[in-house]
Amino acid sequence: MTNFFDTDHLHQHISKQYDHELLDIRNRVLTLGGLVEEQVESAVTALVNNDVELAERVISDDYKVNSLEVSIDEECTQIIALRQPTARDLRLVVAVIKTITDLERIGDEAKRIARLSIDLATHYPKKNQLTEVEQLAKHVRGLLREALDSFARMDVDEALRVVQDDRMVDREYESIMRQQITYMMEDPRAIPVSLDIMWSARSLERIGDRSCNICEYVIYYAKGKNIRHISIEQVEKDLRDT
Amino acid sequence: MTNFFDTDHLHQHISKQYDHELLDIRNRVLTLGGLVEEQVESAVTALVNNDVELAERVISDDYKVNSLEVSIDEECTQIIALRQPTARDLRLVVAVIKTITDLERIGDEAKRIARLSIDLATHYPKKNQLTEVEQLAKHVRGLLREALDSFARMDVDEALRVVQDDRMVDREYESIMRQQITYMMEDPRAIPVSLDIMWSARSLERIGDRSCNICEYVIYYAKGKNIRHISIEQVEKDLRDT
C-alpha cells in the first residue's frame, strides 16, 4: 500500500493536532483500502483454485473491513464537529466519508465472490472455465489499486485514467455474460456453474464501478467539482479549461 | 409523499435562516425520494406490461434523479461550511448526504430494470412468468415507501420494522432465483427470459437493501448510534437499553 507522506500541499493549520487528524484519516483510508484489496485478491484466488478454506477466511474477515469503516466514519464526524473544516479541508473529509462507504461495499462484493466460490467448488468447474473471470479480476484489481494510488496522491490525471479504463472492464464483463449464456444454452447441465461465474463477474464489474466512484471523489477534492453523471469527455474538457 | 412539518424536536436556532436550511434539505430528500419511488414504480410497470415506451421514459428521466442528488449534496456541504453544525444537526446533514447517495443508486436500479424490460419485451414473456417478480416488487416498493416515511418522521420504530421486513424480501428473492434455475434447466430456450427475470429480481432485492440503509441513517440520526454491521437483535436490545 502506498504510504502518504506528501503533506506539502495540505495548507498548514495553526493547530498541528488538526493537521495530524487530517493526515490520519487519509492514512486510515489507505489502510482500509489495503485490507479491501487483500479481501478481493483472496476471494478471486479462492474462486480460481476452488479453495473453500480461503473463501471462508474472506467471509470471516469481513468484520475487520466493517469495523475500520465505522471507526473512520466516526473520526470524520468528530473532525467536522470539533474542527469545523471549510473549503479544501471540508472537501477532504467529505471525500473520505464517501470513499470508505465504497471501500466497505467492495469488501461486501469480495465476500459475495467468496460465497460463490464455495458454491462453485461443489461443482468442480474446469480451470479453463474461469480463465476469462480471472482475466477480468486482474483488470479490476488493477483499477482498484490505481484508484487507491490516485487517492493517496490526490492525483487527478490518474483518477481520470481509471474512469477511462473501467470502460474496458465493462466490455470484458459483457463478453463473459454473452459467453456464459451460450454455454448454458448448449448444455443445461452447465447452468449452475455458468450462473456462479456470471454472478462473480457481476461482482467484479461492480468493484470496477466503485473504484471509479473513488476516483470521482479524488477529482471532487482536488478540483471542487462534482463529476458524477457527466460524460468523461465533458469532464476532461472542463478540467482542461480550469 | 409524506410532507415534513413536525419541526418541534429540531431544537431552535438563533438563526431562523439556518433552521430553514435544515428543514429544506430534509424536504428535498423527500422530493428526491418521491421521484425515485415513481421511477421504480414505472420500471416495474414497464416490466410487467412489456411497455417499452414507459421503460424508455424511466431511462431518460434518470438525469432528474441525478441532478437533484448533486444539488442536495452541494447544499449539505454548504451548510457544513457556513453553519458549522454540531451534534444532532451535524448528524442530520451526514444522514442526508448518505441517504441521497442510496436514493440515487435506487434510481440506477430502476434504470436497470427498465433496460431489462426492454430486452424482455423482445422475448414476450408470459404474464404468469412475472407474477413472482411483481409480488417481490410490491413488497420492495412497500419497504422503500416505509423507509422514506421513517425518514420524514425520523421514526426509529418504523425504521427497525423496515430492516426486519427486508428479511422476508430476501427470502422471496432466493425463491425466485431457485425457481428460475429450475425453469432454465427444464427448457434451455427459457434461458434468456429467465436471466432477465433473475437480474430484475436482483435489482429489486438491492432496492430493499438500500431502503434498509436509509433506515440505518434514521437510527444514526435519532440515536447517535451507527447500527451498520450489527445484528437486528442486538440493535433492538441496545435501543431498549438506552
Boltz contact constraints between the chains, C-beta under 6 A:
constraints:
  - contact:
      token1: [A, 66]
      token2: [B, 229]
      max_distance: 6.0
  - contact:
      token1: [A, 70]
      token2: [B, 226]
      max_distance: 6.0
  - contact:
      token1: [A, 81]
      token2: [B, 86]
      max_distance: 6.0
  - contact:
      token1: [A, 81]
      token2: [B, 90]
      max_distance: 6.0
  - contact:
      token1: [A, 84]
      token2: [B, 84]
      max_distance: 6.0
  - contact:
      token1: [A, 86]
      token2: [B, 81]
      max_distance: 6.0
  - contact:
      token1: [A, 90]
      token2: [B, 81]
      max_distance: 6.0
  - contact:
      token1: [A, 184]
      token2: [B, 191]
      max_distance: 6.0
  - contact:
      token1: [A, 185]
      token2: [B, 188]
      max_distance: 6.0
  - contact:
      token1: [A, 185]
      token2: [B, 191]
      max_distance: 6.0
  - contact:
      token1: [A, 188]
      token2: [B, 185]
      max_distance: 6.0
  - contact:
      token1: [A, 188]
      token2: [B, 188]
      max_distance: 6.0
  - contact:
      token1: [A, 191]
      token2: [B, 184]
      max_distance: 6.0
  - contact:
      token1: [A, 191]
      token2: [B, 185]
      max_distance: 6.0
  - contact:
      token1: [A, 226]
      token2: [B, 70]
      max_distance: 6.0
  - contact:
      token1: [A, 229]
      token2: [B, 66]
      max_distance: 6.0
